[in-house]
């Protein structure tokens, strides 16, 4: 997986599911002539790893529910795993992944992904500002 693919998959998986699904659904009429095939779409459990901060030992926190999808669009295969039980979201992200890898409507998808990344960065900044506002300086006590 390339760094660029990792970035767009991360952005799409963090994006609001309804927005991703609506965007992918809007592209479907343009993509279907390229032979869209759903190779897999299922839910499953994966182990969530953790690491002890004191000794560095790895352990499993428990299992988490994920949705997985694999599609083929022309010669390109798209794949994703999303947190939670949202098969439609996983399918939409996998379709967009295959379209990007196949060079189909890449500019349009890239614009959507960049907007999602910008929204996510703004939300992260807002959250960090809220956390910073609760910081307590121990020297002032």
C-alpha positions as CSV (number, residue, x, y, z in Angstrom):
1,X,0.0,0.0,0.0
2,X,1.4,3.4,-1.0
3,X,1.6,6.3,1.4
4,X,-1.0,8.2,-0.7
5,X,-3.4,5.2,-0.6
6,X,-3.0,5.0,3.2
7,X,-3.8,8.7,3.5
8,X,-7.0,8.6,1.4
9,X,-8.2,5.4,3.2
10,X,-7.6,7.0,6.5
11,X,-9.5,10.2,5.6
12,X,-12.4,8.2,4.1
13,X,-12.6,5.9,7.1
14,X,-12.6,8.9,9.5
15,X,-15.2,10.8,7.4
16,X,-18.9,10.8,8.3
17,X,-20.3,7.6,6.9
18,X,-23.3,9.2,5.4
19,X,-21.2,11.7,3.4
20,X,-19.0,8.9,2.1
21,X,-21.9,6.7,1.1
22,X,-23.7,9.6,-0.6
23,X,-20.6,10.5,-2.6
24,X,-19.9,7.0,-3.7
25,X,-23.5,6.4,-4.6
26,X,-23.4,9.5,-6.8
27,X,-20.4,8.1,-8.7
28,X,-21.9,4.6,-9.2
29,X,-23.5,5.3,-12.5
30,X,-20.1,6.4,-13.9
31,X,-18.3,3.5,-12.4
32,X,-20.6,0.6,-13.3
33,X,-19.6,0.4,-17.0
34,X,-16.1,-0.5,-15.8
35,X,-17.4,-3.8,-14.3
36,X,-17.9,-3.3,-10.6
37,X,-17.8,-6.6,-8.7
38,X,-18.3,-7.0,-5.0
39,X,-15.8,-9.7,-3.9
40,X,-16.6,-9.5,-0.2
41,X,-18.5,-7.5,2.3
42,X,-18.7,-8.8,5.8
43,X,-18.4,-8.0,9.5
44,X,-15.9,-9.6,11.9
45,X,-14.0,-9.2,15.1
46,X,-10.3,-8.3,15.3
47,X,-8.1,-8.1,18.4
48,X,-7.2,-4.6,19.6
49,X,-3.6,-4.5,20.6
50,X,-2.2,-2.4,23.4
51,X,1.3,-1.8,24.9
52,X,2.2,-1.5,28.5
53,X,3.9,1.9,28.9
54,X,6.1,0.8,31.8
55,X,7.7,-2.3,30.4
56,X,6.7,-2.2,26.8
57,X,5.0,-5.5,26.8
58,X,2.3,-6.0,24.1
59,X,-1.2,-7.4,25.1
60,X,-4.7,-7.4,23.7
61,X,-7.3,-5.0,25.1
62,X,-10.1,-7.1,23.6
63,X,-12.0,-7.5,20.4
64,X,-13.5,-4.8,18.2
65,X,-16.2,-5.1,15.6
66,X,-15.2,-4.2,12.1
67,X,-16.8,-4.1,8.6
68,X,-14.6,-5.3,5.7
69,X,-15.2,-4.9,1.9
70,X,-13.3,-5.9,-1.2
71,X,-14.3,-4.9,-4.7
72,X,-13.0,-5.1,-8.2
73,X,-13.4,-2.2,-10.6
74,X,-11.9,-2.9,-14.0
75,X,-8.4,-4.2,-13.2
76,X,-8.2,-2.4,-9.8
77,X,-9.1,-3.9,-6.5
78,X,-10.3,-1.8,-3.6
79,X,-10.2,-2.9,0.0
80,X,-11.0,-1.4,3.4
81,X,-11.8,-2.2,7.0
82,X,-14.0,0.2,9.0
83,X,-14.7,0.3,12.7
84,X,-18.2,-0.8,13.6
85,X,-21.0,-2.5,11.8
86,X,-21.5,-0.4,8.7
87,X,-21.3,-2.6,5.7
88,X,-22.5,0.2,3.4
89,X,-19.7,2.5,4.6
90,X,-17.1,-0.2,4.0
91,X,-18.4,-0.9,0.6
92,X,-18.4,2.8,-0.4
93,X,-14.8,3.3,0.8
94,X,-13.7,0.1,-1.1
95,X,-15.4,1.4,-4.2
96,X,-13.6,4.8,-3.9
97,X,-10.3,3.0,-3.2
98,X,-10.7,0.9,-6.4
99,X,-11.6,4.0,-8.4
100,X,-8.6,5.9,-7.2
101,X,-6.3,2.9,-7.9
102,X,-7.8,2.5,-11.4
103,X,-7.5,6.2,-12.2
104,X,-11.3,6.6,-12.6
105,X,-12.6,10.0,-11.6
106,X,-9.5,10.5,-9.5
107,X,-9.6,14.3,-9.4
108,X,-13.2,14.3,-8.2
109,X,-12.4,11.7,-5.5
110,X,-9.2,13.5,-4.5
111,X,-11.2,16.8,-4.1
112,X,-13.7,15.0,-1.8
113,X,-10.9,13.4,0.2
114,X,-9.0,16.7,0.6
115,X,-12.2,18.3,1.9
116,X,-12.7,15.5,4.4
117,X,-9.1,15.9,5.5
118,X,-9.5,19.6,6.0
119,X,-12.7,19.1,8.0
120,X,-10.9,16.5,10.1
121,X,-7.9,18.7,10.8
122,X,-10.2,21.6,11.8
123,X,-12.1,19.2,14.2
124,X,-8.8,18.0,15.6
125,X,-7.7,21.6,16.2
126,X,-11.0,22.5,17.9
127,X,-10.6,19.4,20.2
128,X,-7.0,20.3,21.1
129,X,-8.1,23.8,22.0
130,X,-10.8,22.5,24.2
131,X,-8.4,20.1,25.9
132,X,-5.8,22.9,26.3
133,X,-8.4,25.1,28.0
134,X,-8.7,22.4,30.8
135,X,-5.0,22.2,31.4
136,X,-4.0,22.9,35.0
137,X,-0.6,24.4,35.7
138,X,0.6,22.8,38.9
139,X,3.0,25.6,39.7
140,X,0.1,28.0,40.3
141,X,-1.2,25.9,43.2
